[in-house]
Amino acid sequence: MPKIKTHSGAKKRFKLTKNGKVKRSHAYKSHLLNGHGKTPKRKRGLRKAAYADKTNLATIKKLIPYK
């Protein structure tokens, strides 16, 4: 069997934990961060990491087979 190529977009966005969960960062954190964009409370929440939903786990794990 040939090696499977890792999806280069996925490898930048997801990390696998020891227990097999997929860690991800939040979206909407790139611009409009001051003034009339987002509240400080909302921006603090976006800083924290989150876990990918179980419905997407199999797909993501296929994209990053060697992580």
N, C-alpha and C positions, 0 to 999 in steps of 0.2 A: 504493500500500500504506500502511495506517495504521502508526503507530509501535507498537512492542511495549512493554507495560508491564514494568518491572523488578520482580521479586519482592522485596518489602521485607524479608522475613526473610533471603533469600539475600544481599542487598547488604550486610547487617550482618555476615554470617558468612564471606564469601569475598572474596578479592582475586585478580586475574589478574596473573601475572608477565609480563615482557617476552617470554619464550619461549612463552607460552600455557599454562603450567601454572596450576593452581588452588591457591592457598595457603589453608590453613584453620588454625583453632586447635583444641586438644584439648578433648575433653569431660571431664566429671567434675572441674571445677576451681572449682565455685561454693560448695560448703559442705562441712562435715566436714573442715576443713583442719588442725586441730590435735587433740592428744590421741589418741584411739583411731580417728581417721579414716584419714589416709594418712601414709606415711613421707616424710621430707624428700627422699629420693632420687626417690620417685615424683612428688612435687610439682615438683621441679626439671625433670623430664622433661616434665611437662604444660605448663610455661611456653613451651617451644620450639614454633615453628610447624611444621606438617607440610603435606604436599601431598595433595590429594584423589586417590583411587584412579582409575585410568584407566577403570574401568567406570562411574564416575559423571560423568566429564568432560563428555560431551555434554549431559546433563541440566542440570548446573550452568551451563554456558555459555548454555543457552537461557533460564535464569532471570535471568542478568545480561548482557543483550545489549550494553549500551553501556559496560561497564566496561573 
